[in-house]
Amino acid sequence: MLRPGPAHAGMIGALSVVLAGCAARVPTPSEAPVAPVAVVAPAPVEPAPSVEADPIVEERISDDDVTEVAQGDGFDEQRQETAGIDEVLPVTAFEVPGAIPETPQAVAADLETVVHDIDIPLNPRVLAFVQLFTGRLKAFLEEGLGRGLQYLPMIQGIFRAEGLPVDLAYVPLVESAFKPTALSRAKAKGIWQFMRGTALENGLKHDWYIDERAEPEKATRAAAKYLKTLRDMFDGDWHLALASYNGGPARVQRAMKQSGRSDFWKLAASGRYLPRETRDYVPLILAAIVIARNPAVYGFESPFVEPMQYETVPLSTPIDLRRIAEWAGTPVQTIQELNPELRRWTTPVGMTEYGLKVPAGTGAIVQERLAEADPTALAPLDWHTVKKGETLLSIAKALKVSRTDLAEANYLSPRAKVSPGQRLVVPRAPALVLAARPEVPPPAGDPPALEPPAAATVNPAAGKPRPEPQPVQIAYRVKRGDTLSSIARLYSTTVASLKRWNRLRSNSIQVGQRLTIFTTRGAMATN
């Protein structure tokens, strides 16, 4: 986890986790080696400043997207996922048992067949974490490996071009489990878990609209730059470089000076110089590398996550992601997943050149619709024209928005002065107008978190809208063999809706788990 200063204090509070019995027998390697994974004061004017709305007019926007808009202000930051490091470190906060005899034998045999480009010592701590990853944390590592397969070719290619050890491509396995939107408790983000300051120092952009820490390729190039800096700082010693990646180079250098030791393992042998998190971090990374390079030897069968194929569409004006999704015939969630650096529902207002990823095969359609559209009506933006005597503070208070958000949405400092006639983006979503479905009213306010908006349809004979049945909330108990996809099909909804209604961060569900579902089918609760 990249930190310009000390690692996050206090680590994680003690968990009621007992690691006894977490040891799992490591299968002995087969004789034939297994191939490695490829891997101011306000003027006395009207009570509230005027807002000029740019409504979204679209022929077809899905019910799910309307619900999504109704349940948020449209400018809320996109959802984040739990960082892998925050799942692993609470476990290591307890005394990890020593490795069973079979583990060092298996790892030693494996290291004879797989050539690593950083030193992997048969250290008791490394062996203990290999065992931990094949036992209690096996599901965590297996899921991360499957997700990582879509990013590893890109990461390995960049690292080879930069002259970095390819083994370091597996650092995100522990840091983030290869989740682009992973956000740690320390506020590090992305697959490489950059802190904001370190990210900016290494060329990544971060503003109200975008956070390039979440864009895998851009973040990987920044990580390569930073890792090379750490390598040079510690004379090519990757164990010290990895320790500083976690705890910060200043902390590691201070520990070396205080202890008079320049070897990581001797430095980590005492708890006096480095925090436990950093002492554990290096052997954790090395253990993950060992398994990731030869997963079959350790009993891993990682589910492959198919990478999303995409095309890039150049944009010269901001645009609502819902409109792009409509043109591409895909859910908004897909556009967001393809563009994880976007923090809001719109592409950046201040960029006249922005490349937006869209599903493969839809780029020409999106470009055609862009050419036909009115550029001034593409983004979900409200505007306020500054009047004499107004300040950012007075405008923010009158519009009931955050002064910081108001400033950052306009690329200004919160203390910046504004001038009469200046147009400001108001950081909240405007009303949503549907041309072909005028019966669906614009969302007013924020409804309860799990309450979908009522829908209505047009009666062709009468020419008047008639309400559809109100959605019914049911409780569904997950059965063996169920998936979110199969449940979504059963109740004519979407996986995204199921996850939102139940605040799920992944697609994983368990037998017996109760799910809240909104349906118009009038189904009764399933027990």
C-alpha positions in Angstrom: 0.0 0.0 0.0 1.6 3.2 -1.1 2.1 5.7 1.8 4.1 8.9 1.7 4.3 8.7 5.5 3.7 6.2 8.3 1.4 3.2 7.7 -2.1 3.7 9.0 -2.0 3.7 12.8 -3.5 1.2 15.0 -3.9 -1.2 12.1 -7.2 -3.0 12.4 -9.0 -3.6 15.7 -8.7 -7.1 17.1 -11.0 -9.5 15.4 -12.6 -12.6 16.9 -10.7 -14.8 14.6 -8.9 -17.9 15.8 -6.2 -19.1 13.4 -5.8 -22.5 15.0 -6.5 -25.1 12.5 -6.0 -22.7 9.6 -3.1 -24.8 8.4 -3.8 -26.8 5.3 -1.7 -29.4 3.9 0.2 -28.3 0.8 0.2 -30.9 -1.9 3.6 -32.2 -2.9 4.6 -30.9 -6.3 4.2 -33.3 -9.1 7.4 -34.5 -10.8 6.6 -32.6 -14.0 6.6 -28.8 -13.3 3.4 -27.0 -13.8 3.5 -24.0 -16.2 3.3 -20.7 -14.4 0.2 -18.6 -14.8 0.3 -16.2 -17.7 -0.7 -14.0 -16.6 -18.7 36.6 0.9 -22.0 38.0 2.1 -24.8 37.4 -0.4 -26.4 40.2 -2.2 -30.1 40.8 -1.3 -31.4 39.0 -4.4 -33.9 36.2 -4.8 -34.1 33.6 -2.0 -32.1 31.1 -4.0 -29.9 31.6 -7.0 -31.3 30.5 -10.3 -30.3 27.2 -11.7 -30.3 26.6 -15.4 -31.1 22.9 -16.1 -29.9 20.9 -19.0 -32.5 18.1 -18.9 -31.7 14.7 -20.3 -34.1 13.8 -23.0 -33.8 10.2 -24.2 -36.1 7.7 -25.9 -35.3 4.7 -23.8 -33.6 4.6 -20.5 -34.0 1.4 -18.5 -36.1 1.2 -15.3 -33.0 0.2 -13.4 -31.2 3.3 -14.5 -34.2 5.5 -13.5 -34.1 3.8 -10.1 -30.4 4.4 -9.8 -30.9 8.1 -10.4 -33.8 8.3 -8.0 -31.8 6.7 -5.2 -28.8 9.1 -5.6 -28.2 12.7 -6.6 -26.4 11.6 -9.7 -23.2 13.2 -8.5 -22.5 10.8 -5.7 -19.1 9.3 -5.9 -19.1 5.8 -7.4 -19.2 2.8 -5.0 -15.9 1.4 -3.7 -14.9 -2.1 -2.8 -13.0 -3.4 0.2 -9.2 -3.4 -0.4 -7.5 -6.8 -0.2 -5.0 -5.5 2.3 -7.8 -4.8 4.7 -9.0 -8.4 4.5 -5.6 -9.9 4.9 -3.9 -7.8 7.7 -6.6 -8.4 10.4 -5.8 -12.1 10.1 -2.1 -11.6 10.5 -2.7 -9.3 13.5 -2.8 -12.6 15.4 0.1 -14.9 15.9 0.2 -17.0 12.8 1.2 -20.7 13.5 4.4 -22.0 12.1 4.3 -24.0 8.9 3.6 -27.7 9.1 6.5 -30.0 7.8 5.0 -30.5 4.4 4.9 -26.8 3.5 8.7 -26.1 3.4 9.2 -29.3 1.4 6.6 -28.3 -1.1 7.9 -24.7 -1.4 11.5 -25.8 -1.7 10.6 -28.2 -4.5 8.6 -25.5 -6.2 11.4 -23.0 -6.0 13.7 -25.4 -7.8 11.4 -25.6 -10.8 10.2 -21.9 -11.0 12.8 -19.2 -11.6 11.9 -16.0 -9.7 13.4 -12.6 -10.5 13.3 -11.4 -6.9 14.8 -13.4 -4.0 12.3 -15.7 -2.2 13.9 -17.0 0.9 12.7 -20.2 2.7 12.0 -17.9 5.6 9.7 -19.3 8.4 7.5 -16.2 8.0 7.2 -16.7 4.3 6.4 -20.4 4.8 3.8 -19.6 7.4 2.0 -17.2 5.0 2.2 -19.7 2.2 0.3 -22.1 4.5 -2.1 -19.3 5.6 -2.9 -18.6 1.9 -3.5 -22.3 1.2 -5.8 -22.5 4.3 -7.9 -19.8 5.8 -7.2 -17.3 3.1 -7.4 -19.6 0.2 -10.7 -18.3 -1.1 -9.4 -14.8 -0.9 -6.3 -15.6 -2.9 -8.2 -17.8 -5.4 -10.7 -15.1 -6.2 -7.9 -12.5 -6.6 -6.0 -14.7 -8.9 -9.0 -15.2 -11.1 -9.7 -11.5 -11.3 -6.0 -10.7 -11.9 -5.8 -12.8 -15.0 -7.4 -10.0 -17.0 -4.7 -7.5 -15.9 -1.5 -9.5 -15.6 -0.6 -9.5 -19.3 -0.8 -5.7 -19.3 1.1 -5.4 -16.0 3.8 -7.9 -17.0 4.3 -6.1 -20.3 4.8 -2.7 -18.7 7.2 -4.1 -16.1 9.3 -5.9 -18.7 9.5 -2.7 -20.7 10.6 -0.8 -17.6 13.2 -3.4 -16.6 11.3 -4.4 -13.4 11.0 -7.9 -12.0 7.8 -9.5 -13.3 7.3 -11.1 -9.9 6.2 -7.7 -8.7 3.1 -7.9 -11.0 1.5 -9.9 -8.2 1.8 -7.2 -5.5 -1.9 -6.1 -6.3 -2.9 -9.7 -5.3 -2.4 -8.8 -1.7 -2.9 -5.0 -1.9 -6.3 -5.0 -3.7 -7.1 -8.5 -4.9 -7.0 -6.8 -8.3 -10.1 -4.7 -7.7 -9.8 -1.3 -9.5 -12.2 0.5 -7.2 -10.7 -1.0 -4.0 -10.5 1.7 -1.3 -8.6 0.9 2.0 -9.3 2.2 5.4 -6.2 4.4 4.9 -7.8 5.8 1.8 -5.4 4.2 -0.6 -7.1 3.3 -3.9 -6.9 1.1 -7.0 -5.2 -2.1 -7.7 -1.9 -0.7 -6.6 -3.4 1.1 -3.6 -1.9 4.5 -4.1 -2.3 7.2 -1.5 -3.4 10.4 -3.1 -0.1 12.3 -2.5 2.0 9.5 -3.9 -0.3 9.1 -6.9 0.1 12.8 -7.8 3.8 12.6 -7.4 3.9 9.7 -9.9 1.8 11.4 -12.6 -1.8 10.3 -11.8 -4.6 12.8 -12.0 -7.1 13.3 -9.2 -9.9 15.8 -9.1 -13.7 16.0 -8.5 -14.4 14.1 -11.7 -11.7 11.5 -12.1 -9.3 9.5 -9.9 -6.7 7.8 -12.1 -5.6 5.5 -9.2 -8.6 3.4 -10.3 -7.6 3.1 -13.9 -5.5 -0.1 -14.0 -3.1 0.7 -16.8 -2.4 4.3 -15.8 -2.0 3.2 -12.2 0.4 0.4 -13.3 2.6 2.9 -15.2 2.7 5.1 -12.0 3.5 2.0 -9.9 6.4 1.1 -12.2 7.8 4.6 -11.8 7.4 4.5 -8.1 8.9 1.0 -7.7 11.9 2.1 -9.8 12.4 5.0 -7.4 12.3 2.7 -4.4 14.7 0.3 -6.0 17.2 3.0 -6.6 16.7 4.4 -3.1 17.5 1.0 -1.5 20.3 0.0 -3.9 18.3 -2.7 -5.6 17.2 -4.5 -2.4 13.6 -5.5 -3.2 12.7 -6.6 0.3 13.5 -3.1 1.6 11.8 -1.5 -1.4 8.6 -3.6 -0.7 8.7 -2.6 3.0 8.9 1.0 2.0 6.0 0.5 -0.5 3.9 -0.4 2.5 5.3 1.8 5.3 6.9 4.6 3.3 10.6 5.1 2.5 11.2 7.6 5.2 10.1 5.1 7.9 12.2 2.3 6.5 15.3 4.6 6.2 14.7 5.8 9.8 14.5 2.2 11.0 17.7 1.3 9.2 19.5 4.3 10.8 18.2 3.5 14.3 19.0 -0.2 14.1 22.2 0.0 12.1 20.8 -2.9 10.0 20.4 -2.9 6.2 18.9 -6.3 5.8 15.1 -6.4 6.0 14.9 -9.8 7.8 17.3 -8.6 10.5 15.4 -5.3 10.7 12.0 -7.2 11.0 13.3 -9.6 13.6 12.6 -7.0 16.3 9.4 -5.1 16.8 11.3 -2.0 17.8 11.9 -0.5 14.4 9.0 -1.3 12.0 5.3 -1.6 12.7 3.9 -5.1 12.5 2.0 -4.4 9.3 5.2 -3.7 7.5 7.1 -6.6 9.0 4.3 -8.9 7.8 3.8 -7.2 4.5 7.0 -8.4 2.8 6.6 -12.1 3.6 3.0 -11.8 2.6 3.9 -10.5 -0.8 6.6 -13.1 -1.3 4.2 -15.9 -0.3 1.6 -14.7 -2.7 4.1 -14.5 -5.5 5.2 -18.2 -4.8 1.6 -19.4 -5.1 0.6 -17.2 -8.0 3.5 -18.3 -10.1 2.6 -22.0 -9.7 -1.0 -22.2 -8.3 -1.8 -25.8 -9.3 1.0 -27.1 -7.0 -0.8 -25.5 -4.1 -4.3 -26.7 -5.0 -5.6 -23.6 -6.6 -8.3 -23.6 -9.3 -8.9 -19.9 -9.9 -12.1 -19.0 -11.7 -11.2 -17.0 -14.8 -12.8 -13.5 -15.0 -13.3 -12.7 -18.7 -11.8 -9.3 -19.5 -14.2 -6.8 -20.9 -13.5 -6.0 -24.5 -13.8 -2.3 -25.3 -13.3 0.5 -27.8 -12.3 4.1 -26.9 -14.5 7.0 -28.1 -13.0 10.5 -28.1 -15.1 13.1 -26.4 -14.8 16.9 -26.7 -17.6 17.7 -24.3 -18.9 16.3 -21.0 -21.6 13.6 -21.3 -23.9 11.7 -19.0 -22.8 8.1 -18.7 -26.5 7.0 -18.8 -26.8 8.5 -22.2 -23.8 6.6 -23.4 -25.2 3.4 -21.9 -28.4 3.9 -23.8 -26.7 4.4 -27.1 -24.5 1.4 -26.6 -27.4 -0.8 -25.4 -25.7 -1.7 -22.2 -26.3 -1.1 -18.5 -24.7 2.0 -16.9 -22.8 -0.3 -14.6 -20.9 -1.7 -17.6 -19.8 1.8 -18.7 -18.7 2.5 -15.1 -16.8 -0.8 -14.9 -15.0 0.0 -18.2 -14.1 3.5 -16.9 -13.4 3.0 -13.1 -11.4 6.3 -13.0 -14.7 8.3 -13.4 -15.9 9.3 -9.9 -19.3 10.7 -11.0 -22.1 10.1 -13.5 -20.5 12.4 -16.0 -17.2 12.6 -17.8 -15.0 15.6 -16.7 -16.5 19.0 -17.4 -13.1 20.6 -17.9 -11.7 18.2 -20.5 -12.1 18.9 -24.2 -10.2 15.7 -25.0 -11.3 12.6 -23.1 -11.2 8.9 -24.2 -14.2 7.0 -22.9 -14.2 3.2 -23.1 -17.4 1.6 -24.5 -18.2 -2.1 -25.1 -16.5 -3.6 -28.2 -18.7 -3.2 -31.3 -20.5 -0.1 -30.0 -17.9 2.7 -30.7 -19.3 3.5 -34.2 -22.9 3.7 -32.9 -21.9 6.0 -30.0 -19.9 8.3 -32.3 -22.7 8.5 -34.7 -25.2 9.5 -32.0 -22.7 12.0 -30.6 -22.4 13.6 -34.0 -26.2 14.0 -34.2 -26.7 15.3 -30.6 -26.8 18.8 -29.3 -23.5 19.1 -27.3 -25.1 21.5 -24.8 -27.6 18.9 -23.8 -25.4 15.9 -23.3 -24.4 16.1 -19.6 -26.5 16.0 -16.5 -25.4 19.4 -15.3 -27.2 22.3 -13.5 -25.6 25.7 -14.0 -25.6 28.8 -11.9 -24.7 32.3 -13.2 -22.9 34.3 -10.6 -24.6 37.6 -9.6 -23.0 40.7 -8.2 -22.1 40.3 -4.5 -22.2 36.5 -4.5 -19.4 34.2 -3.3 -18.8 30.5 -3.4 -20.0 30.3 0.2 -23.2 32.2 -0.3 -24.0 30.3 -3.5 -23.3 27.0 -1.8 -25.5 27.9 1.2 -28.4 29.0 -1.0 -28.2 26.0 -3.3 -27.7 23.6 -0.3 -24.5 22.1 -1.6 -21.0 21.7 -0.2 -18.7 24.7 -0.8 -15.9 22.3 -1.3 -17.9 20.3 -3.9 -19.0 23.5 -5.6 -15.4 24.6 -5.8 -13.9 21.3 -6.9 -16.6 20.7 -9.5 -15.5 23.9 -11.1 -11.7 23.4 -10.7 -11.5 26.1 -8.1 -10.1 26.5 -4.6 -12.8 26.7 -1.9 -11.5 30.2 -1.1 -11.5 31.3 -4.7 -13.3 34.5 -5.8 -16.0 34.4 -8.4 -17.1 37.1 -10.8 -20.5 38.3 -11.9 -21.5 36.5 -15.1 -19.3 33.5 -14.3 -21.1 30.2 -14.9 -20.7 27.5 -12.3 -21.6 23.8 -12.4 -23.8 23.0 -9.5 -22.7 19.6 -8.0 -26.1 17.9 -8.0 -28.1 16.1 -10.6 -30.9 17.9 -12.5 -34.3 16.5 -13.1 -34.5 13.5 -15.5 -36.9 14.0 -18.4 -37.9 11.1 -20.6 -39.2 12.0 -24.0 -41.0 8.7 -24.7 -42.0 8.1 -21.1 -43.4 11.4 -19.8 -45.4 9.5 -17.3 -42.3 8.8 -15.2 -41.8 11.9 -13.1 -38.4 13.3 -12.4 -37.2 12.0 -9.0 -37.8 14.5 -6.2 -35.6 14.4 -3.3 -34.0 11.2 -2.0 -36.4 8.4 -1.4 -35.7 5.6 1.1 -32.6 3.7 0.2 -34.4 0.5 -0.8 -37.6 1.9 -2.2 -37.7 1.8 -6.0 -39.8 4.5 -7.7 -43.3 3.7 -8.9 -43.6 3.3 -12.6 -46.5 4.0 -15.0 -47.3 3.0 -18.6 -49.4 4.6 -21.3 -52.7 3.1 -22.2 -52.7 3.2 -26.0 -56.5 3.1 -26.2 -57.2 5.9 -23.8 -54.0 7.9 -24.4 -53.7 8.4 -20.7 -51.1 7.0 -18.3 -52.3 4.2 -16.1 -50.2 3.1 -13.1 -48.6 -0.3 -13.1 -48.8 -2.5 -10.0 -46.7 -1.1 -7.2 -43.5 -3.1 -6.6 -43.8 -5.5 -3.7 -40.9 -6.1 -1.3 -40.2 -9.8 -0.7 -37.6 -11.7 1.2 -36.0 -14.5 -0.7 -33.9 -17.2 0.9 -31.0 -18.4 -1.3 -31.1 -22.0 -2.3 -28.4 -24.4 -3.4 -27.4 -23.6 -7.0 -28.8 -20.0 -6.9 -26.7 -17.2 -8.3 -27.5 -13.5 -8.5 -28.1 -13.9 -12.2 -30.6 -16.7 -11.8 -32.5 -14.9 -9.1 -32.5 -11.7 -11.2 -34.0 -13.6 -14.1 -36.6 -15.2 -11.9 -37.9 -11.8 -10.7 -37.3 -9.9 -13.9 -34.7 -7.6 -12.4 -31.0 -7.1 -12.7 -27.9 -8.2 -10.8 -27.0 -4.5 -10.2 -30.4 -4.0 -8.5 -30.1 -7.0 -6.3 -26.6 -5.9 -5.2 -27.9 -2.3 -4.5 -31.0 -3.4 -2.6 -28.9 -5.7 -0.4 -25.8 -3.7 -0.2 -23.7 -6.5 -1.7 -20.1 -5.7 -2.7 -19.6 -8.8 -4.8 -21.6 -11.4 -6.6 -21.0 -14.0 -3.9 -24.1 -15.3 -2.0 -24.5 -18.1 0.5 -27.1 -20.9 0.8 -29.7 -19.7 3.4 -28.9 -16.0 2.9 -32.0 -13.8 2.8 -32.2 -11.2 0.0 -34.6 -8.2 -0.3 -36.2 -8.1 -3.7 -38.7 -5.6 -5.2 -40.9 -7.2 -7.8 -44.3 -6.5 -9.5 -45.0 -10.2 -9.7 -46.7 -10.3 -6.4 -44.6 -13.2 -5.2 -44.7 -14.1 -1.5 -41.7 -14.3 0.7 -39.8 -17.5 0.1 -38.5 -19.4 3.1 
